[in-house]
Amino acid sequence: MGKLLVLLGIVELLIPCIMLFAGVVSLEGFTSTPIYTCMSIELPGYYYLASNISGVSEISGWCIEIFASDVVLDGNGYGIVGDGRGGGIAIRWSSNTTIRNVKVSGYGTGISLLHSNGSTVTNVEVSNSSGCGIDVERSSRITIESVSVGSSGREGIYIYASSSIRVANTRVNNNHETGIKLIEVASGIIVNTTVVNNTAAGVSLHDSRGITVVNSTLSNNGCGIDLSGSSGSNIVANNIVSSNACGVQFSGYSSGNTFYNNYFKNTINVAFTEKNRQNAWNTTKTGGRNIVGGHIIGGNYWGSHEGAGFSDTCVDGDGDSICDEPFVIDESNVDHLPLKAVLALTPTPTQPLSAIPTVVRYTTIAVVGVIIVVIIVAVLILLRRSRG
C-alpha cells in the first residue's frame, strides 16, 4: 500500500507536465488558447495557431489584432494568408508581446506594431505584401530577429518615430522600395543582416540618430545605405557594401556619422545630392584583422568592379595594411586610413548567417503519448511488486 501511495504521488506531480505538453498550460505560464480563424486578442496569454488561417476581419481589416500586453502569439509552424487586402497581424497599444514561428503572406501589410513597447518578432517569414512587410511606428524596445522579409510592394521593414530598435540575423530581399527604412528613429542596431536586391536603398536612415549598422551585407540594391534629412551620430562598420549603384548616398544634410572597416565596391562608392557635410571615414588605428584580411583596423576598403579602385592600386610601403596616402572623397570627407587590398581578397564581415527562419511545428501528441506510456508501465511494475 505504501508503494502505491508513493506512486500516486508521482503521478500527481506528473499531471502538470502532461497538461503542459498537451497545451492546457503553456510554457509562458498562461492558459493556452488555440486559434482556428481570424480574431482579436484582448487578454494576456499564450495563443497558438492550430491550423493555417486566411482572410481578414470585416470590422478591423486585420486577421489577428492584439490589444493586450504579455501575449505570446505562436504560429506553431502554420501560416496566415491574405488576398492583398488589409493586414496579417497587428499589435496595438501593448507591451511585452511576442510573435513567433509563423509565415505571413499576401496582405497589404504583413505585421504592424503601433505604440507597442518591449515586443519581439522572431522566427517569422513575411512575403508578398502589397505594402510594407513589417511596419513599426511610435514604439520602443522592439526586436526583429531571425526574420525573412521579401517581395513587398513597398519597404521590407519600415520603422517610424521609434527608439531602441534591434534588427538581427534577418534577411530582407527583393522589395520594391527600400529594404529597411528608418525615419525619426533614435537609437538602434542592424546587425548580422543581409539586405539584397531591393529597388531603392538597402538601408535608409532619415532624420535618425544613434543607429549602428554592423556585420551586415548590403548588395545589389539601388544604393547600399542612404542618409537623408539630418541623420547624425550613426555608425556603419564591418559591412560588405557591394554591387550597388552607389555604396553610400547623402541626400540631405547629414553629418557626424562614422564609417570604418567597410568593404565598398560599387559603381559609385559615395554620392552626394546635397551640399557635402563632414563625416568620419576611419576610426583610430588599432591592431586586429580587418574586413579584407589585413592586420590593422582603420578606414575602409575602396574598390571598383574593374579592380582599379583606390585600395587596389594604392601603395603600402611599410606593409601595415594601410594605404600610405589618404583617400579624399571631397574636402569635407577624407578616409585617413584606407585599407590596402590583399591577395585572394575575401571580405568577411561576420560569421556565416542563417537568416531565413526554419519554422518549427511542435509534435505534442507524440510527447504526451510517451509520457502516458511511461506512467502506465511504472504503475504496472509497482503494482506487480506490491502484490509479490
Residue pairs with C-beta under 8 A, 6 or more apart in sequence:
1 386
3 382
3 385
3 386
4 382
4 383
4 386
6 382
7 378
7 379
7 382
10 378
11 375
11 379
14 371
14 375
16 25
17 371
18 368
18 371
18 372
19 25
20 26
20 27
21 364
21 367
21 368
21 371
22 364
22 368
23 32
23 34
23 48
23 364
24 31
24 32
25 31
25 32
26 32
26 45
26 46
26 72
27 46
28 45
28 46
28 72
30 44
30 45
30 46
30 70
30 72
31 45
31 46
32 45
32 46
32 47
32 48
33 45
33 46
33 47
33 48
34 47
34 48
34 49
34 50
35 47
35 48
35 49
35 50
35 53
35 64
36 50
36 51
36 53
37 53
38 53
38 55
38 56
38 57
38 62
38 63
38 64
39 57
39 64
40 57
40 60
40 64
40 65
40 66
40 67
41 47
41 64
41 65
41 66
41 67
41 68
41 71
41 73
42 67
42 68
43 68
44 68
44 69
44 70
44 71
45 68
45 70
45 71
45 72
46 71
46 72
46 74
47 71
47 72
47 73
47 74
48 73
48 74
48 75
48 76
49 74
49 75
49 76
49 78
49 80
49 102
50 76
50 78
51 78
52 78
52 79
52 80
52 81
53 63
53 78
53 79
53 80
53 81
54 63
54 80
54 81
54 82
54 83
55 63
55 82
55 83
56 62
56 63
56 82
56 85
56 86
56 87
56 107
57 63
57 65
57 86
60 86
60 90
61 85
61 86
61 87
62 86
62 87
62 88
62 89
62 90
62 112
63 80
63 82
63 86
63 87
63 88
63 89
63 107
64 73
64 80
64 88
64 89
64 90
65 89
65 90
65 92
66 73
66 89
66 90
66 91
66 92
66 94
66 97
67 92
67 93
67 94
68 94
68 97
69 94
69 95
69 96
69 97
70 95
70 96
70 97
71 94
71 96
71 97
71 98
72 97
72 98
72 100
73 89
73 97
73 98
73 99
73 100
73 102
74 100
74 101
74 102
75 99
75 100
75 101
75 102
75 103
75 124
75 359
76 101
76 102
76 361
76 362
77 101
77 102
77 359
77 360
77 361
77 362
78 102
78 103
78 361
79 102
79 103
79 104
79 105
80 88
80 89
80 102
80 103
80 104
80 105
80 107
81 105
81 106
82 88
82 105
82 106
82 107
82 108
83 106
84 106
84 107
84 108
84 130
85 107
85 108
86 107
86 108
87 107
87 108
87 109
87 110
87 111
87 112
88 104
88 105
88 107
88 109
88 110
88 111
88 126
88 129
89 99
89 102
89 104
89 110
89 111
89 112
90 111
90 112
90 113
90 114
91 97
91 99
91 112
91 113
91 114
91 116
91 119
92 114
92 115
92 116
93 114
93 115
93 116
94 115
94 116
94 119
95 116
95 117
95 118
95 119
96 117
96 118
96 119
97 116
97 118
97 119
97 120
98 119
98 120
98 121
98 122
99 111
99 119
99 120
99 121
99 122
99 124
100 120
100 121
100 122
100 123
100 124
101 123
101 124
101 359
101 360
101 361
102 124
102 125
102 359
103 124
103 125
103 126
103 127
103 359
104 110
104 111
104 124
104 125
104 126
104 127
105 125
105 126
105 127
105 128
105 129
106 127
106 128
106 129
107 129
107 130
108 129
108 130
108 131
109 129
109 131
109 132
109 133
109 135
110 126
110 127
110 129
110 132
110 133
110 134
110 149
110 152
111 121
111 124
111 126
111 133
111 134
111 135
112 134
112 135
112 136
112 137
113 119
113 121
113 134
113 135
113 136
113 137
113 139
113 142
114 137
114 138
114 139
115 137
115 138
115 139
116 136
116 139
116 142
117 139
117 140
117 141
117 142
118 140
118 141
118 142
119 139
119 141
119 142
119 143
120 142
120 143
120 144
120 145
121 134
121 142
121 143
121 144
121 145
121 147
122 143
122 144
122 145
122 146
122 147
122 357
123 146
123 147
123 357
123 358
123 359
123 360
124 146
124 147
124 148
124 357
125 147
125 148
125 149
125 356
125 357
125 359
126 133
126 134
126 147
126 148
126 149
126 150
126 152
127 133
127 148
127 149
127 150
127 151
127 152
128 150
128 151
128 152
129 151
129 152
129 153
129 154
130 152
130 153
131 152
131 153
131 154
132 152
132 154
132 155
132 156
132 157
132 158
133 149
133 150
133 152
133 155
133 156
133 157
133 172
133 175
134 144
134 147
134 149
134 156
134 157
134 158
135 158
136 142
136 144
136 157
136 158
136 159
136 160
136 162
136 165
137 159
137 160
137 161
137 162
138 160
138 161
138 162
139 162
140 162
140 163
140 164
141 163
141 164
142 159
142 162
142 164
142 165
142 166
143 166
143 168
144 157
144 165
144 166
144 167
144 168
144 170
145 166
145 167
145 168
145 169
145 170
146 168
146 169
146 170
146 355
146 357
147 170
147 171
147 357
148 170
148 171
148 172
148 355
148 356
148 357
149 156
149 157
149 170
149 171
149 172
149 173
149 175
150 156
150 171
150 172
150 173
150 174
150 175
151 174
151 175
152 175
152 176
152 177
153 176
153 177
154 175
154 176
154 177
155 175
155 177
155 178
155 179
155 180
155 181
156 172
156 173
156 175
156 178
156 179
156 180
156 195
156 198
157 167
157 170
157 172
157 179
157 180
157 181
158 181
158 183
159 165
159 180
159 181
159 182
159 183
159 185
159 188
160 182
160 183
160 184
160 185
161 183
161 184
161 185
162 184
162 185
162 186
162 188
163 185
163 186
163 187
163 188
164 187
164 188
165 182
165 185
165 187
165 188
165 189
166 188
166 189
166 191
167 180
167 188
167 189
167 190
167 191
167 193
168 189
168 190
168 191
168 192
168 193
169 191
169 192
169 193
169 353
169 354
169 355
170 192
170 193
170 194
170 355
171 193
171 194
171 195
171 196
171 353
171 355
171 356
172 179
172 180
172 193
172 194
172 195
172 196
172 198
172 202
173 179
173 194
173 195
173 196
173 197
173 198
174 196
174 197
174 198
175 198
175 199
176 199
177 198
177 199
177 200
178 198
178 200
178 201
178 202
178 203
178 204
178 226
179 195
179 196
179 198
179 201
179 202
179 203
179 218
179 221
180 190
180 193
180 195
180 202
180 203
180 204
181 201
181 203
181 204
181 206
182 188
182 203
182 204
182 205
182 206
182 208
182 211
183 206
183 207
183 208
184 206
184 207
184 208
185 205
185 208
185 209
185 211
186 208
186 209
186 210
187 209
187 210
187 211
188 208
188 210
188 211
188 212
189 211
189 212
189 213
189 214
190 203
190 211
190 212
190 213
190 214
190 216
191 212
191 213
191 214
191 215
191 216
192 215
192 216
192 350
192 351
192 353
192 355
193 216
193 217
193 353
193 355
194 216
194 217
194 353
194 355
195 202
195 203
195 216
195 217
195 218
195 219
195 221
196 202
196 217
196 218
196 219
196 220
196 221
197 219
197 220
197 221
198 221
198 222
199 221
199 222
200 221
200 222
200 223
200 226
201 221
201 222
201 223
201 224
201 225
201 226
201 249
202 218
202 219
202 221
202 223
202 224
202 225
202 241
202 244
203 213
203 218
203 224
203 225
203 226
204 225
204 226
204 227
204 228
205 211
205 225
205 226
205 227
205 228
205 231
205 234
205 254
206 227
206 228
206 229
206 231
206 252
207 228
207 229
207 230
207 231
208 229
208 231
208 234
209 231
209 232
209 233
209 234
210 233
210 234
211 231
211 234
211 235
212 234
212 235
212 236
212 237
213 225
213 234
213 235
213 236
213 237
213 239
214 235
214 236
214 237
214 238
214 239
215 238
215 239
215 349
215 350
216 239
216 240
216 349
216 350
217 239
217 240
217 349
218 224
218 225
218 239
218 240
218 241
218 242
218 244
219 240
219 241
219 242
219 243
219 244
220 243
220 244
221 244
221 245
222 244
222 245
222 246
223 244
223 245
223 246
223 247
223 248
223 249
223 271
224 239
224 241
224 242
224 244
224 246
224 247
224 248
224 264
224 266
225 236
225 241
225 247
225 248
225 249
226 248
226 249
226 250
226 251
227 234
227 248
227 249
227 250
227 251
227 252
227 254
227 257
228 250
228 251
228 252
228 254
229 252
229 253
229 254
230 252
230 253
230 254
231 252
231 254
231 257
232 254
232 255
232 256
232 257
233 256
233 257
234 257
234 258
235 257
235 258
235 259
236 248
236 257
236 258
236 259
236 260
236 262
237 258
237 259
237 260
237 261
237 262
237 283
238 261
238 262
238 291
238 349
238 350
239 262
239 263
239 349
240 262
240 263
240 291
240 347
240 349
241 247
241 248
241 262
241 263
241 264
241 265
241 266
242 263
242 264
242 265
242 266
242 303
242 347
243 265
243 266
244 266
244 267
245 266
245 267
245 268
246 266
246 267
246 268
246 269
246 270
246 271
247 264
247 265
247 266
247 268
247 269
247 270
248 259
248 264
248 269
248 270
248 271
249 270
249 271
249 272
249 273
250 270
250 271
250 272
250 273
250 274
250 276
250 277
250 279
251 273
251 274
252 274
253 274
253 275
253 277
254 277
254 279
255 277
255 278
255 279
256 278
256 279
256 280
257 279
257 280
258 279
258 280
258 281
258 283
259 279
259 280
259 281
259 300
260 280
260 281
260 282
260 283
260 297
260 298
260 299
260 300
261 283
261 290
261 291
261 297
261 298
261 299
261 300
261 339
262 291
262 300
262 301
263 291
263 292
263 300
263 301
263 303
263 347
263 349
264 270
264 300
264 301
264 302
264 303
265 301
265 303
265 304
265 305
265 309
267 305
269 302
269 309
270 329
270 333
272 330
276 330
276 331
276 332
276 333
277 332
278 332
278 333
279 332
279 333
281 299
281 300
281 327
281 329
281 333
281 334
281 335
281 336
282 298
282 299
282 300
282 335
282 336
282 337
282 338
283 297
283 298
283 299
283 337
284 298
285 296
285 297
285 298
285 322
285 337
286 296
286 297
286 298
287 295
287 296
287 297
288 295
288 296
288 297
289 295
289 297
290 296
290 297
290 298
290 301
290 321
290 339
291 301
291 339
291 347
291 348
291 349
292 301
292 311
292 339
292 340
292 341
292 342
292 345
292 347
293 342
293 344
293 345
293 346
293 348
294 321
294 322
294 339
294 340
294 342
295 320
295 321
296 320
296 321
296 322
296 337
296 339
298 322
298 336
298 337
298 338
298 339
299 322
299 327
299 335
299 336
299 337
299 338
299 339
300 311
300 327
300 335
300 338
300 339
301 311
301 338
301 339
301 341
301 347
302 309
302 310
302 311
302 327
302 335
302 338
302 339
303 309
303 311
303 312
303 341
304 312
309 341
310 323
310 327
310 338
311 323
311 327
311 338
311 339
311 340
311 341
312 341
314 323
314 324
314 325
314 327
314 338
314 340
315 323
315 324
315 325
316 322
316 323
316 324
316 340
317 324
318 324
321 339
321 340
321 342
322 337
322 338
322 339
322 340
323 337
323 338
323 339
323 340
326 334
326 335
326 336
326 337
326 338
327 334
327 335
327 338
328 334
329 335
